[in-house]
Amino acid sequence: MQQLSLEKLIYVVEPNDDERELIAGIFADFFPDCTLRPFQHGAEVLTQLTHRLDGRLPDLILSELDMPVLDGFDLLRCLKQDDLFRLIPTVIFSASTIRADIDQSYALGSNAYVQK
């Protein structure tokens, strides 16, 4: 039987070390019951999910758009094509204020778009 965890697991997909540290600090201050798992790009997330390395799905994925290897748009496409992964709430956070980026994020299945 799988043990239920009260601790929330959040994947943070951000290529910039300083940004990841800032996000980690915010969560430590305001949401200390969350476990953050940092990733530099979408391919790392897909590997983690596909191989079930955490033993469970994350409760939330926070993802930047502009990343090497597999960007935020491609990550959304991959997540939403999978019957299990599409259920994971996904929030895009980006410095982009381009309306097309925001619209495309929602069209690909993002639950929210937050501007940095």
C-alpha positions in Angstrom: 0.0 0.0 0.0 1.3 3.4 -0.9 1.8 5.8 2.0 0.2 9.2 1.6 2.5 12.1 2.0 1.3 15.5 3.4 4.4 17.1 1.9 3.8 18.6 -1.5 6.3 17.8 -4.2 7.0 20.6 -6.7 9.2 20.4 -9.7 10.9 23.7 -10.5 12.2 23.8 -14.1 14.5 26.8 -14.5 17.9 27.0 -16.2 19.2 29.9 -14.1 20.8 29.0 -10.8 19.9 32.4 -9.2 16.3 32.1 -10.2 16.1 28.5 -8.7 17.6 29.7 -5.5 15.2 32.7 -5.3 12.2 30.3 -5.8 13.6 27.9 -3.2 13.9 30.8 -0.7 10.4 31.9 -1.3 9.0 28.4 -0.8 11.2 27.9 2.3 9.8 31.1 3.8 6.1 30.7 2.9 5.6 27.0 2.1 8.0 25.0 4.3 6.0 21.8 3.9 6.9 21.7 0.2 9.7 19.7 -1.3 11.2 21.3 -4.4 13.0 19.3 -7.0 15.1 21.5 -9.3 15.6 20.9 -13.0 17.5 22.9 -15.6 15.4 21.9 -18.6 12.3 19.9 -19.7 14.2 16.7 -20.7 15.3 16.2 -17.1 11.7 16.4 -15.9 10.6 13.9 -18.5 13.3 11.5 -17.4 12.3 11.9 -13.8 8.7 11.3 -14.5 9.2 8.4 -17.0 11.4 6.5 -14.6 9.2 7.4 -11.6 12.4 8.4 -9.7 10.4 10.1 -6.9 8.0 7.2 -6.5 5.1 9.5 -7.2 4.0 12.3 -9.4 4.7 15.9 -8.4 1.8 18.0 -7.1 2.8 20.9 -9.3 5.3 21.7 -12.1 6.6 25.3 -12.3 8.4 25.8 -15.6 10.3 28.6 -17.4 9.6 28.9 -21.1 13.2 29.7 -22.3 15.4 26.7 -21.6 18.0 24.7 -23.4 17.4 21.1 -24.7 13.6 21.0 -24.2 11.9 24.4 -23.6 8.7 25.1 -21.7 6.5 24.8 -24.8 7.9 21.4 -25.7 7.6 20.3 -22.1 4.0 21.2 -22.0 3.4 19.4 -25.3 5.0 16.2 -23.9 3.2 16.4 -20.6 -0.2 16.9 -22.1 0.1 14.1 -24.6 0.6 11.6 -21.8 -2.6 10.3 -20.0 -1.0 10.3 -16.6 1.2 13.4 -16.8 -1.5 15.6 -18.2 -3.2 15.6 -14.8 -0.2 17.3 -13.1 -1.0 21.0 -12.7 1.5 23.1 -14.6 2.4 26.8 -14.2 4.5 28.7 -16.6 6.6 31.5 -15.2 8.5 33.6 -17.6 9.8 37.1 -18.1 8.0 37.1 -21.5 5.2 39.6 -21.8 4.6 38.6 -25.4 0.9 37.8 -25.8 1.6 34.9 -28.3 3.8 33.2 -25.6 1.0 33.5 -23.0 -1.7 32.3 -25.4 0.4 29.4 -26.6 1.1 28.4 -23.0 -2.6 28.2 -22.3 -3.3 26.5 -25.6 -0.8 23.8 -24.7 -2.4 23.1 -21.4 -0.8 25.3 -18.8 -3.0 25.9 -15.8 -1.5 29.4 -15.3 1.0 31.9 -16.6 3.0 34.0 -14.2 5.2 36.8 -15.3 8.5 37.2 -13.4 
